Amino acid sequence: MLKKFTLSDKFLFIAALLSLIFSEILFFQGFKQEATFIGIWVPSILAFGIYLKLIQGKNND
């Protein structure tokens, strides 16, 4: 299953995961506004990954 993921897929997934973890750390330390700001990066990073996949698919046709 992991063979289907490219290096960029793994990098974007790790970036989204680190963003989520960092957001949770900030939230529990009391920095709620900053945590929310960083937390909304997660769907943006994942959406960018989907966009890259779509672009790669069009180039292969």
HTML snippet that shows the backbone in 3Dmol.js (N, CA, C, O; Angstrom):
<script src="https://3Dmol.org/build/3Dmol-min.js"></script>
<div id="view" style="width:600px;height:400px;position:relative"></div>
<script>
const pdb = `
ATOM      1  N   MET A   1       0.818  -1.201   0.000  1.00  0.00           N
ATOM      2  CA  MET A   1       0.000   0.000   0.000  1.00  0.00           C
ATOM      3  C   MET A   1       0.858   1.260   0.000  1.00  0.00           C
ATOM      4  O   MET A   1       0.523   2.230  -0.680  1.00  0.00           O
ATOM      5  N   LEU A   2       1.936   1.263   0.734  1.00  0.00           N
ATOM      6  CA  LEU A   2       2.775   2.454   0.795  1.00  0.00           C
ATOM      7  C   LEU A   2       3.539   2.699  -0.501  1.00  0.00           C
ATOM      8  O   LEU A   2       4.073   3.789  -0.708  1.00  0.00           O
ATOM      9  N   LYS A   3       3.595   1.709  -1.362  1.00  0.00           N
ATOM     10  CA  LYS A   3       4.295   1.883  -2.633  1.00  0.00           C
ATOM     11  C   LYS A   3       3.540   2.832  -3.552  1.00  0.00           C
ATOM     12  O   LYS A   3       4.134   3.388  -4.476  1.00  0.00           O
ATOM     13  N   LYS A   4       2.253   3.031  -3.323  1.00  0.00           N
ATOM     14  CA  LYS A   4       1.459   3.933  -4.149  1.00  0.00           C
ATOM     15  C   LYS A   4       1.751   5.399  -3.833  1.00  0.00           C
ATOM     16  O   LYS A   4       1.445   6.275  -4.642  1.00  0.00           O
ATOM     17  N   PHE A   5       2.338   5.676  -2.668  1.00  0.00           N
ATOM     18  CA  PHE A   5       2.623   7.045  -2.264  1.00  0.00           C
ATOM     19  C   PHE A   5       3.972   7.486  -2.813  1.00  0.00           C
ATOM     20  O   PHE A   5       4.971   6.778  -2.681  1.00  0.00           O
ATOM     21  N   THR A   6       3.989   8.653  -3.426  1.00  0.00           N
ATOM     22  CA  THR A   6       5.247   9.214  -3.900  1.00  0.00           C
ATOM     23  C   THR A   6       5.918   9.957  -2.747  1.00  0.00           C
ATOM     24  O   THR A   6       5.345  10.100  -1.667  1.00  0.00           O
ATOM     25  N   LEU A   7       7.117  10.419  -2.988  1.00  0.00           N
ATOM     26  CA  LEU A   7       7.845  11.162  -1.971  1.00  0.00           C
ATOM     27  C   LEU A   7       7.100  12.450  -1.599  1.00  0.00           C
ATOM     28  O   LEU A   7       7.055  12.828  -0.428  1.00  0.00           O
ATOM     29  N   SER A   8       6.523  13.113  -2.586  1.00  0.00           N
ATOM     30  CA  SER A   8       5.784  14.343  -2.301  1.00  0.00           C
ATOM     31  C   SER A   8       4.520  14.050  -1.481  1.00  0.00           C
ATOM     32  O   SER A   8       4.138  14.849  -0.626  1.00  0.00           O
ATOM     33  N   ASP A   9       3.874  12.909  -1.739  1.00  0.00           N
ATOM     34  CA  ASP A   9       2.698  12.518  -0.947  1.00  0.00           C
ATOM     35  C   ASP A   9       3.081  12.332   0.514  1.00  0.00           C
ATOM     36  O   ASP A   9       2.391  12.812   1.413  1.00  0.00           O
ATOM     37  N   LYS A  10       4.168  11.642   0.739  1.00  0.00           N
ATOM     38  CA  LYS A  10       4.631  11.404   2.109  1.00  0.00           C
ATOM     39  C   LYS A  10       5.007  12.707   2.791  1.00  0.00           C
ATOM     40  O   LYS A  10       4.684  12.914   3.960  1.00  0.00           O
ATOM     41  N   PHE A  11       5.692  13.591   2.066  1.00  0.00           N
ATOM     42  CA  PHE A  11       6.095  14.872   2.629  1.00  0.00           C
ATOM     43  C   PHE A  11       4.886  15.712   3.032  1.00  0.00           C
ATOM     44  O   PHE A  11       4.867  16.297   4.115  1.00  0.00           O
ATOM     45  N   LEU A  12       3.882  15.772   2.164  1.00  0.00           N
ATOM     46  CA  LEU A  12       2.686  16.557   2.469  1.00  0.00           C
ATOM     47  C   LEU A  12       1.900  15.958   3.633  1.00  0.00           C
ATOM     48  O   LEU A  12       1.353  16.691   4.457  1.00  0.00           O
ATOM     49  N   PHE A  13       1.843  14.631   3.702  1.00  0.00           N
ATOM     50  CA  PHE A  13       1.157  13.981   4.810  1.00  0.00           C
ATOM     51  C   PHE A  13       1.871  14.266   6.128  1.00  0.00           C
ATOM     52  O   PHE A  13       1.224  14.543   7.137  1.00  0.00           O
ATOM     53  N   ILE A  14       3.194  14.200   6.124  1.00  0.00           N
ATOM     54  CA  ILE A  14       3.963  14.495   7.336  1.00  0.00           C
ATOM     55  C   ILE A  14       3.793  15.955   7.727  1.00  0.00           C
ATOM     56  O   ILE A  14       3.675  16.264   8.912  1.00  0.00           O
ATOM     57  N   ALA A  15       3.778  16.856   6.755  1.00  0.00           N
ATOM     58  CA  ALA A  15       3.578  18.279   7.041  1.00  0.00           C
ATOM     59  C   ALA A  15       2.213  18.519   7.687  1.00  0.00           C
ATOM     60  O   ALA A  15       2.105  19.284   8.646  1.00  0.00           O
ATOM     61  N   ALA A  16       1.175  17.868   7.164  1.00  0.00           N
ATOM     62  CA  ALA A  16      -0.159  18.022   7.732  1.00  0.00           C
ATOM     63  C   ALA A  16      -0.217  17.439   9.142  1.00  0.00           C
ATOM     64  O   ALA A  16      -0.823  18.029  10.035  1.00  0.00           O
ATOM     65  N   LEU A  17       0.404  16.300   9.338  1.00  0.00           N
ATOM     66  CA  LEU A  17       0.416  15.670  10.656  1.00  0.00           C
ATOM     67  C   LEU A  17       1.170  16.527  11.670  1.00  0.00           C
ATOM     68  O   LEU A  17       0.706  16.701  12.796  1.00  0.00           O
ATOM     69  N   LEU A  18       2.319  17.060  11.285  1.00  0.00           N
ATOM     70  CA  LEU A  18       3.081  17.928  12.187  1.00  0.00           C
ATOM     71  C   LEU A  18       2.311  19.207  12.517  1.00  0.00           C
ATOM     72  O   LEU A  18       2.369  19.699  13.643  1.00  0.00           O
ATOM     73  N   SER A  19       1.602  19.733  11.543  1.00  0.00           N
ATOM     74  CA  SER A  19       0.777  20.909  11.781  1.00  0.00           C
ATOM     75  C   SER A  19      -0.316  20.616  12.798  1.00  0.00           C
ATOM     76  O   SER A  19      -0.588  21.429  13.682  1.00  0.00           O
ATOM     77  N   LEU A  20      -0.935  19.462  12.670  1.00  0.00           N
ATOM     78  CA  LEU A  20      -1.977  19.065  13.620  1.00  0.00           C
ATOM     79  C   LEU A  20      -1.411  18.889  15.025  1.00  0.00           C
ATOM     80  O   LEU A  20      -2.004  19.355  15.997  1.00  0.00           O
ATOM     81  N   ILE A  21      -0.282  18.227  15.134  1.00  0.00           N
ATOM     82  CA  ILE A  21       0.335  17.996  16.440  1.00  0.00           C
ATOM     83  C   ILE A  21       0.761  19.318  17.074  1.00  0.00           C
ATOM     84  O   ILE A  21       0.521  19.546  18.260  1.00  0.00           O
ATOM     85  N   PHE A  22       1.389  20.185  16.288  1.00  0.00           N
ATOM     86  CA  PHE A  22       1.823  21.478  16.808  1.00  0.00           C
ATOM     87  C   PHE A  22       0.628  22.317  17.253  1.00  0.00           C
ATOM     88  O   PHE A  22       0.694  23.016  18.264  1.00  0.00           O
ATOM     89  N   SER A  23      -0.455  22.245  16.499  1.00  0.00           N
ATOM     90  CA  SER A  23      -1.676  22.963  16.864  1.00  0.00           C
ATOM     91  C   SER A  23      -2.229  22.474  18.200  1.00  0.00           C
ATOM     92  O   SER A  23      -2.638  23.274  19.040  1.00  0.00           O
ATOM     93  N   GLU A  24      -2.238  21.166  18.388  1.00  0.00           N
ATOM     94  CA  GLU A  24      -2.737  20.614  19.644  1.00  0.00           C
ATOM     95  C   GLU A  24      -1.842  20.996  20.822  1.00  0.00           C
ATOM     96  O   GLU A  24      -2.337  21.278  21.913  1.00  0.00           O
ATOM     97  N   ILE A  25      -0.538  21.005  20.605  1.00  0.00           N
ATOM     98  CA  ILE A  25       0.384  21.419  21.669  1.00  0.00           C
ATOM     99  C   ILE A  25       0.109  22.862  22.069  1.00  0.00           C
ATOM    100  O   ILE A  25       0.035  23.181  23.256  1.00  0.00           O
ATOM    101  N   LEU A  26      -0.041  23.727  21.079  1.00  0.00           N
ATOM    102  CA  LEU A  26      -0.332  25.134  21.377  1.00  0.00           C
ATOM    103  C   LEU A  26      -1.660  25.285  22.106  1.00  0.00           C
ATOM    104  O   LEU A  26      -1.776  26.082  23.038  1.00  0.00           O
ATOM    105  N   PHE A  27      -2.661  24.521  21.681  1.00  0.00           N
ATOM    106  CA  PHE A  27      -3.980  24.627  22.294  1.00  0.00           C
ATOM    107  C   PHE A  27      -3.929  24.267  23.776  1.00  0.00           C
ATOM    108  O   PHE A  27      -4.492  24.971  24.614  1.00  0.00           O
ATOM    109  N   PHE A  28      -3.251  23.168  24.090  1.00  0.00           N
ATOM    110  CA  PHE A  28      -3.205  22.725  25.475  1.00  0.00           C
ATOM    111  C   PHE A  28      -2.273  23.575  26.327  1.00  0.00           C
ATOM    112  O   PHE A  28      -2.321  23.496  27.554  1.00  0.00           O
ATOM    113  N   GLN A  29      -1.428  24.383  25.703  1.00  0.00           N
ATOM    114  CA  GLN A  29      -0.595  25.310  26.453  1.00  0.00           C
ATOM    115  C   GLN A  29      -1.297  26.651  26.675  1.00  0.00           C
ATOM    116  O   GLN A  29      -0.762  27.539  27.338  1.00  0.00           O
ATOM    117  N   GLY A  30      -2.496  26.786  26.116  1.00  0.00           N
ATOM    118  CA  GLY A  30      -3.291  27.985  26.340  1.00  0.00           C
ATOM    119  C   GLY A  30      -3.273  29.000  25.211  1.00  0.00           C
ATOM    120  O   GLY A  30      -3.893  30.057  25.324  1.00  0.00           O
ATOM    121  N   PHE A  31      -2.577  28.701  24.129  1.00  0.00           N
ATOM    122  CA  PHE A  31      -2.523  29.611  22.980  1.00  0.00           C
ATOM    123  C   PHE A  31      -3.608  29.207  21.981  1.00  0.00           C
ATOM    124  O   PHE A  31      -3.314  28.653  20.922  1.00  0.00           O
ATOM    125  N   LYS A  32      -4.850  29.488  22.327  1.00  0.00           N
ATOM    126  CA  LYS A  32      -5.979  28.974  21.544  1.00  0.00           C
ATOM    127  C   LYS A  32      -6.088  29.622  20.169  1.00  0.00           C
ATOM    128  O   LYS A  32      -6.396  28.940  19.192  1.00  0.00           O
ATOM    129  N   GLN A  33      -5.840  30.929  20.079  1.00  0.00           N
ATOM    130  CA  GLN A  33      -5.926  31.589  18.772  1.00  0.00           C
ATOM    131  C   GLN A  33      -4.838  31.086  17.825  1.00  0.00           C
ATOM    132  O   GLN A  33      -5.102  30.804  16.656  1.00  0.00           O
ATOM    133  N   GLU A  34      -3.638  30.978  18.329  1.00  0.00           N
ATOM    134  CA  GLU A  34      -2.535  30.498  17.504  1.00  0.00           C
ATOM    135  C   GLU A  34      -2.761  29.047  17.085  1.00  0.00           C
ATOM    136  O   GLU A  34      -2.452  28.664  15.957  1.00  0.00           O
ATOM    137  N   ALA A  35      -3.300  28.248  17.997  1.00  0.00           N
ATOM    138  CA  ALA A  35      -3.576  26.842  17.696  1.00  0.00           C
ATOM    139  C   ALA A  35      -4.628  26.719  16.596  1.00  0.00           C
ATOM    140  O   ALA A  35      -4.511  25.874  15.708  1.00  0.00           O
ATOM    141  N   THR A  36      -5.638  27.551  16.658  1.00  0.00           N
ATOM    142  CA  THR A  36      -6.675  27.525  15.630  1.00  0.00           C
ATOM    143  C   THR A  36      -6.096  27.931  14.272  1.00  0.00           C
ATOM    144  O   THR A  36      -6.407  27.326  13.246  1.00  0.00           O
ATOM    145  N   PHE A  37      -5.261  28.952  14.283  1.00  0.00           N
ATOM    146  CA  PHE A  37      -4.629  29.408  13.036  1.00  0.00           C
ATOM    147  C   PHE A  37      -3.792  28.298  12.409  1.00  0.00           C
ATOM    148  O   PHE A  37      -3.888  28.054  11.206  1.00  0.00           O
ATOM    149  N   ILE A  38      -2.979  27.630  13.207  1.00  0.00           N
ATOM    150  CA  ILE A  38      -2.136  26.553  12.684  1.00  0.00           C
ATOM    151  C   ILE A  38      -2.998  25.338  12.312  1.00  0.00           C
ATOM    152  O   ILE A  38      -2.700  24.636  11.347  1.00  0.00           O
ATOM    153  N   GLY A  39      -4.059  25.097  13.076  1.00  0.00           N
ATOM    154  CA  GLY A  39      -4.920  23.945  12.819  1.00  0.00           C
ATOM    155  C   GLY A  39      -5.634  24.016  11.486  1.00  0.00           C
ATOM    156  O   GLY A  39      -5.919  22.983  10.880  1.00  0.00           O
ATOM    157  N   ILE A  40      -5.930  25.232  11.015  1.00  0.00           N
ATOM    158  CA  ILE A  40      -6.616  25.335   9.719  1.00  0.00           C
ATOM    159  C   ILE A  40      -5.665  25.138   8.550  1.00  0.00           C
ATOM    160  O   ILE A  40      -6.107  25.133   7.401  1.00  0.00           O
ATOM    161  N   TRP A  41      -4.376  24.976   8.809  1.00  0.00           N
ATOM    162  CA  TRP A  41      -3.436  24.648   7.747  1.00  0.00           C
ATOM    163  C   TRP A  41      -3.612  23.212   7.283  1.00  0.00           C
ATOM    164  O   TRP A  41      -3.350  22.899   6.121  1.00  0.00           O
ATOM    165  N   VAL A  42      -4.052  22.339   8.173  1.00  0.00           N
ATOM    166  CA  VAL A  42      -4.108  20.902   7.863  1.00  0.00           C
ATOM    167  C   VAL A  42      -4.955  20.622   6.616  1.00  0.00           C
ATOM    168  O   VAL A  42      -4.459  19.978   5.691  1.00  0.00           O
ATOM    169  N   PRO A  43      -6.205  21.077   6.555  1.00  0.00           N
ATOM    170  CA  PRO A  43      -6.971  20.782   5.329  1.00  0.00           C
ATOM    171  C   PRO A  43      -6.398  21.475   4.095  1.00  0.00           C
ATOM    172  O   PRO A  43      -6.535  20.969   2.981  1.00  0.00           O
ATOM    173  N   SER A  44      -5.762  22.623   4.286  1.00  0.00           N
ATOM    174  CA  SER A  44      -5.151  23.315   3.148  1.00  0.00           C
ATOM    175  C   SER A  44      -3.983  22.512   2.592  1.00  0.00           C
ATOM    176  O   SER A  44      -3.828  22.404   1.376  1.00  0.00           O
ATOM    177  N   ILE A  45      -3.170  21.956   3.460  1.00  0.00           N
ATOM    178  CA  ILE A  45      -2.029  21.142   3.023  1.00  0.00           C
ATOM    179  C   ILE A  45      -2.531  19.892   2.301  1.00  0.00           C
ATOM    180  O   ILE A  45      -2.009  19.531   1.247  1.00  0.00           O
ATOM    181  N   LEU A  46      -3.538  19.236   2.865  1.00  0.00           N
ATOM    182  CA  LEU A  46      -4.076  18.032   2.234  1.00  0.00           C
ATOM    183  C   LEU A  46      -4.754  18.347   0.904  1.00  0.00           C
ATOM    184  O   LEU A  46      -4.652  17.568  -0.044  1.00  0.00           O
ATOM    185  N   ALA A  47      -5.440  19.478   0.828  1.00  0.00           N
ATOM    186  CA  ALA A  47      -6.074  19.881  -0.430  1.00  0.00           C
ATOM    187  C   ALA A  47      -5.016  20.179  -1.491  1.00  0.00           C
ATOM    188  O   ALA A  47      -5.216  19.872  -2.666  1.00  0.00           O
ATOM    189  N   PHE A  48      -3.900  20.770  -1.091  1.00  0.00           N
ATOM    190  CA  PHE A  48      -2.812  21.018  -2.026  1.00  0.00           C
ATOM    191  C   PHE A  48      -2.250  19.705  -2.567  1.00  0.00           C
ATOM    192  O   PHE A  48      -1.901  19.609  -3.743  1.00  0.00           O
ATOM    193  N   GLY A  49      -2.166  18.701  -1.702  1.00  0.00           N
ATOM    194  CA  GLY A  49      -1.713  17.387  -2.138  1.00  0.00           C
ATOM    195  C   GLY A  49      -2.655  16.768  -3.155  1.00  0.00           C
ATOM    196  O   GLY A  49      -2.210  16.162  -4.130  1.00  0.00           O
ATOM    197  N   ILE A  50      -3.949  16.916  -2.932  1.00  0.00           N
ATOM    198  CA  ILE A  50      -4.941  16.411  -3.886  1.00  0.00           C
ATOM    199  C   ILE A  50      -4.818  17.143  -5.217  1.00  0.00           C
ATOM    200  O   ILE A  50      -4.900  16.533  -6.283  1.00  0.00           O
ATOM    201  N   TYR A  51      -4.621  18.453  -5.143  1.00  0.00           N
ATOM    202  CA  TYR A  51      -4.441  19.250  -6.361  1.00  0.00           C
ATOM    203  C   TYR A  51      -3.229  18.756  -7.158  1.00  0.00           C
ATOM    204  O   TYR A  51      -3.295  18.609  -8.379  1.00  0.00           O
ATOM    205  N   LEU A  52      -2.133  18.506  -6.458  1.00  0.00           N
ATOM    206  CA  LEU A  52      -0.939  18.008  -7.147  1.00  0.00           C
ATOM    207  C   LEU A  52      -1.198  16.662  -7.812  1.00  0.00           C
ATOM    208  O   LEU A  52      -0.718  16.412  -8.918  1.00  0.00           O
ATOM    209  N   LYS A  53      -1.955  15.794  -7.145  1.00  0.00           N
ATOM    210  CA  LYS A  53      -2.298  14.491  -7.728  1.00  0.00           C
ATOM    211  C   LYS A  53      -3.131  14.663  -8.993  1.00  0.00           C
ATOM    212  O   LYS A  53      -2.916  13.960  -9.980  1.00  0.00           O
ATOM    213  N   LEU A  54      -4.080  15.596  -8.968  1.00  0.00           N
ATOM    214  CA  LEU A  54      -4.918  15.835 -10.146  1.00  0.00           C
ATOM    215  C   LEU A  54      -4.095  16.364 -11.312  1.00  0.00           C
ATOM    216  O   LEU A  54      -4.293  15.961 -12.458  1.00  0.00           O
ATOM    217  N   ILE A  55      -3.178  17.265 -11.012  1.00  0.00           N
ATOM    218  CA  ILE A  55      -2.322  17.822 -12.061  1.00  0.00           C
ATOM    219  C   ILE A  55      -1.428  16.732 -12.657  1.00  0.00           C
ATOM    220  O   ILE A  55      -1.238  16.684 -13.873  1.00  0.00           O
ATOM    221  N   GLN A  56      -0.876  15.853 -11.806  1.00  0.00           N
ATOM    222  CA  GLN A  56      -0.033  14.770 -12.295  1.00  0.00           C
ATOM    223  C   GLN A  56      -0.832  13.810 -13.162  1.00  0.00           C
ATOM    224  O   GLN A  56      -0.312  13.280 -14.144  1.00  0.00           O
ATOM    225  N   GLY A  57      -2.096  13.582 -12.804  1.00  0.00           N
ATOM    226  CA  GLY A  57      -2.939  12.680 -13.578  1.00  0.00           C
ATOM    227  C   GLY A  57      -3.229  13.226 -14.968  1.00  0.00           C
ATOM    228  O   GLY A  57      -3.290  12.466 -15.934  1.00  0.00           O
ATOM    229  N   LYS A  58      -3.406  14.539 -15.073  1.00  0.00           N
ATOM    230  CA  LYS A  58      -3.667  15.143 -16.385  1.00  0.00           C
ATOM    231  C   LYS A  58      -2.441  15.100 -17.270  1.00  0.00           C
ATOM    232  O   LYS A  58      -2.557  14.973 -18.489  1.00  0.00           O
ATOM    233  N   ASN A  59      -1.267  15.206 -16.670  1.00  0.00           N
ATOM    234  CA  ASN A  59      -0.040  15.171 -17.453  1.00  0.00           C
ATOM    235  C   ASN A  59       0.277  13.766 -17.973  1.00  0.00           C
ATOM    236  O   ASN A  59       0.983  13.622 -18.971  1.00  0.00           O
ATOM    237  N   ASN A  60      -0.231  12.747 -17.313  1.00  0.00           N
ATOM    238  CA  ASN A  60       0.020  11.362 -17.736  1.00  0.00           C
ATOM    239  C   ASN A  60      -0.878  10.936 -18.900  1.00  0.00           C
ATOM    240  O   ASN A  60      -0.599   9.936 -19.562  1.00  0.00           O
ATOM    241  N   ASP A  61      -1.948  11.683 -19.150  1.00  0.00           N
ATOM    242  CA  ASP A  61      -2.882  11.305 -20.226  1.00  0.00           C
ATOM    243  C   ASP A  61      -2.359  11.610 -21.589  1.00  0.00           C
ATOM    244  O   ASP A  61      -3.036  11.347 -22.583  1.00  0.00           O
TER     245      ASP A  61
END
`;
const viewer = $3Dmol.createViewer("view");
viewer.addModel(pdb, "pdb");
viewer.setStyle({}, {cartoon: {color: "spectrum"}});
viewer.zoomTo();
viewer.render();
</script>
